[in-house]
Amino acid sequence: MSAEVLSPLPHETPRETNRVREIFLMQPHADLSGIRPMVARSWYRSRAAGVDAFADRGFYDEGRVDEYTIAAAGPHLQKLDEVAADLGGYVNITAPNGVLVKANFLRDDGFPAGYSLLEESCGSNGEGLALEEGRGVWLAPEEHFREDMRGNWCFASLVRDPFHNRVRAVIGLTLPANRVSTLEPSSTLLMLEGVASRIERDIEVRTSSKERALLSEYLRISRRRGNRAVIAVDGKNSLQNASATATLVDSDFSIVFGYAKAVMASGRDMNCEVMLQGPGRSTLEISPVTLSSANVGAIVVVRPHAPAMERANASASAAITLELAPQGTAERLLKYVDGTSTEFKRTLNLARKAVDQDRSVVMIGELGSGKLRLAGAIASLRGGQMVVDARNGDLRNANFRDVVHRVATELPATLIVEHADELSQNEASEIARNLRNNATTKLIFTVTRPTDATLLLSEAFDVLEVSVAPLRNRREDIPHLANAIAGELGERRLSRRLITTLTHADWPRNIDQLRAVVSNAVERAEGAEVTVDDLPQGFHRVLTKGRLSRLEDAELSELRTALQEAKGNRSLAAETLQIGRSTLYRRMDYFRSRGFDL
């Protein structure tokens, strides 16, 4: 900022502007022809929005400025802020939705992060006026609508995307009138717009070939999808259109990024139903984008299942139903199991059907996904239960006869067989022969994957199949589960960054692993809030290295299948895979070091 820009020049009509404003506040239809048309339009909008001219109502919202813009703006705004500090002023950066964003390279201006500078929130001001007018603007102290803002000169300029006309941020310069009573506002605004232009050029220069490829695909999808929320990610950076910024909340972005990372790892398209806080039940349409020979990004399109009004009506109806029927099967099941995702609700509906129809059930899901807990929830609604573990040999030889005798004597409402995929066909046949005619006891057995033995049991007992999805396929449940686990351990709060980190992770051992990680973090935390820094290093390694490439994922699946078919016999598994035993041991150690069970 040069000395010439701030050279004193008498302002034309400050006294007249003050007089017109006083009349306007008392007479809604007062003539505003004596002030600048842009300011007149701003006053009309401020009053129409119900802004109080004499009080700060303090409206807050969530706003984001993307990483490209923050990185490019930093050096320029830091220099400008140093000059503004000498004059008692300050520089700020505002999100495209008018919300103040705190950048670590700027001094604190006294306003908190999230403060809304939209005209409808706080009346005439630089940033709000720039967004309304779609161009750089300045306001003299007396031109502000709200009384407490009338001590400052305000300047604002839009930072636009260099590849299309979208606003990426608003940069603002505020100077106190008691330190800079008069200046040449047009020259000062020209200087600020020059800063904005340099930021835009730096954004373009900083955009590498990989980022350009992602941006090109993002723009193509955005144009084709109209007003749908579109997000692009490459592992380091993210882009989102105005619809995404307006409809998604912080926790929604964590969920979306988690699914996007899975697509970046697999290189395959994914469509999944999720329950988001902002748009409600939605389908995520995720496609990979090849950025280079070794890098893959992802484009996410969010397709809500119902308009906002329908979602509101549905929420109200659900609340009424819950109030009228608090003892329904689904509600009672929720006392035992946790989750809000679409996948979980499908599972819960099947579990409810099993209870209502008094059916035997096979629970299918990965290790640690919550199969046994859901089986116990179903059984608890029926009455007494008995639990046996096929992995521990509870259903073999003399132990099996003891189980049959106890079932015949005690007649439990439910017999739960854990790890039923460890049974041989002969053992499954014995169970079917001895228990099939017991009309009192229903069977629930849990499996990681169906086998010939479990298919035999399914046919013998006419079971209902209930699938329990892994955590990576119901990421919106992770914050709920993590907070519930922390709540069980005392009054501890998980930080937003920690929740985001947990939501992004794949959790190969599912809820069991999540419980271990959260429990350890809570025990290590010293303050009331548990942060990412409280995670043990071992868990950091699991969280950062748990994701597998497509080839590794296929190899892990083959290893698991071979070991299961060989009943844990490693020599036989190596022979099945046609590899040496040392190679098998080395690959098993590798996957275990990445946090995967075999």
DRENGURO-321844 format. One record per residue (C-alpha): residue in one letter; x, z, y. Coordinates in steps of 0.5 Angstrom, whole numbers, plus 500, padded with zeros to 3 digits. Layout:
! DRENGURO-321844
AXZY...
! end
This chain:
! DRENGURO-321844
M500500500S503498506A503501513E500495516V494496511L493503514S494502521P488505526L483501528P476503531H471503526E465499530T459503529P459510526R455513530E449508530T450508522N449516522R443515526V440510522R441514516E438520519I432516520F432512513L432519510M426521513Q422514514P422510507H421504511A426505517D429498519L436498516S438491520G443495524I448496518R451492513P447488508M451491502V450498504A443497506R441495499S445500496W441506500Y435502498R437503490S439510491R433512494A429508489A433512483G431519486V438521488D438527492A442526499F444533499A446535492D450533487R446533480G452532476F450526471Y454525465D455520460E460517455G465512457R471508454V476503457D479499452E487500450Y489493453T486495460I489502460A496500458A496494463A493499468G498505468P504502471H500499477L495505478Q501510478K505507483L498507487D496514486E503516489V502513495A495515495A497522494D501522501L495521504G491526501G487521497Y487519489V486513485N481513479I479509473T472508471A469505465P464499465N458503464G460507471V463513467L469516470V475516465K481521465A488517464N494521463F498517468L493519474R493526478D486530477D481528482G477534481F471530478P471531470A471526465G464523463Y462524471S457518472L459514478L453509478E448509484E442511480S446517478C450519485G448514490S452510494N460510492G465505491E465504484G457504483L457499489A462495486L458494479E452493482E454488487G459485482R465484486G470489490V467493496W469498501L465504504A466508510P465515510E458515514E456509509H455514503F448516501R450523499E452528504D458531500M461524499R461522507G468525508N472519505W473512505C472509498F475502495A473499489S475493485L473490478V478489473R475483469D477480462P482474463F479470457H472471460N468474465R466481462V468487466R473491463A474497468V473499475I479502479G477506485L481508491T479514495L482516502P480523506A477521513N480527516R487524514V486517515S480517520T480509522L483504518E483496517P478496510S478489509S486489508T486495504L481492499L485486499M491490497L487494492E484487489G491485488V493491484A487489480S489482479R496484477I493488472E489482469R495478468D499484465I493484460E494477458V501477457R501484453T496480448S500478443S499472438K495477433E491480438R489473441A487471434L483477434L480476441S478469440E474471433Y471477437L469472443R466467438I462472434S460476441R457469443R453467437R450474436G447475443N445482444R448485438A453490438V460487436I467491435A473488433V479492430D486491428G489498426K492499433N487496438S479495439L474491443Q467492444N462489448A457492452S452493447A456497443T458501449A451502451T448504444L454507440V456514440D463517439S461519432D458512430F465509432S469513427I464511422V464504424F472504424G472507417Y468501414A472496418K479499415A476498408V475491410M482490413A485493406S481489402G480482406R473482403D467481407M462488407N455489408C453496408E447500410V449506415M445512419L448512426Q446517431G445511437P442506433G439509427R439506420S443500421T447494417L454493418E456486417I464486417S468480416P476480416V480476421T487473419L491475424S498473421S501472414A501480413N496483418V488483417G483485423A476486422I470484426V463489426V456487428V451492428R444490426P439496427H433496423A428498428P428497436A429504440M421505440E420504433R426509431A423514436N416514433A419514426S423520428A417524431S413522424A419525420A419531424I411532423T412530415L417536415E413541418L407539414A410539408P417544408Q416545400G417538398T422536393A426532397E427538402R428543397L434539394L437539401K438546400Y443545395V446538397D448535404G448528407T445524412S447517410T443511407E446511401F445519400K438518401R437513396T440518391L436523394N430519392L432518385A433525384R426527387K423522382A427525376V424532378D417529379Q417525373D421531369R426525366S433526363V438523368V445520368M449521374I454516375G460517380E467517382L471524380G469529386S463525389G458531388K455529381L455536378R452539384L446534385A445535377G445543378A440542384I435538380A436543374S435549379L428546381R426546373G428553371G433555367Q440551365M446550361V452547362V457544357D463540359A465534354R472534357N473541354G471540347D464544348L461539344R466538338N466541331A464548331N463548339F457543338R453547333D454553337V451549343V445546339H443553336R443556343V439550346A434551340T434559341E434559349L430553350P433551357A429547362T436542363L442541359I447539363V453535360E459534364H464528363A460525358D464519358E469523354L464523348S465518342Q460514339N459519333E459525338A453522342S449520336E450527334I447530340A441524340R440526333N439534334L436534341R432528342N426532339N426538343A421536348T422542352T429541354K431535359L438532359I443531365F449528364T455526369V459520368T465516372R463510369P458508363T461507356D458505349A457513348T453514354L449508353L447510347L445517350S441513355E437509350A435516346F433520352D430515356V434517362L433515369E440513372V442516379S448513382V452518387A456513392P464515394L465518401R468512403N461508402R458514406R462515411E457518416D456524411I463526412P463529419H456533416L460535410A466537414N463542419A459545413I465546409A468549415G462553417E462556410L469559412G467562418E466561425R471555426R470549430L473542428S476538433R473531435R480528433L480531427I473529425T475522427T481523422L477525416T472520417H477514417A480517411D478514404W478520400P480518393R478525390N472525394I468531396D473536392Q479533396L475533403R474541401A481542400V483539406V478542411S479549407N487548408A486546415V481552417E486557414R492554418A488554424E490560429G485558435A477558435E478550434V481547428T485540430V489535426D495539427D493544423L493539417P498541412Q504535411G502534404F495532407H497528412R501523407V495523403L490521409T495516412K498513405G491513401R489506402L491501397S492493398R487489394L493488388E494495388D486497388A486492382E492495378L489502379S482500376E486497370L490503369R484508369T481503364A487503359L488510360Q480512358E480507353A486510350K483517351G489519355N494516350R500513354S503510349L497506347A495505354A502502356E501497349T494495352L497493359Q503490355I508494359G513499358R512506357S517508363T513502367L507506366Y509513368R512510374R506507376M502513375D507517379Y506512385F498512385R498520384S503520390R498516394G493522392F489518387D487521380L488517374
! end
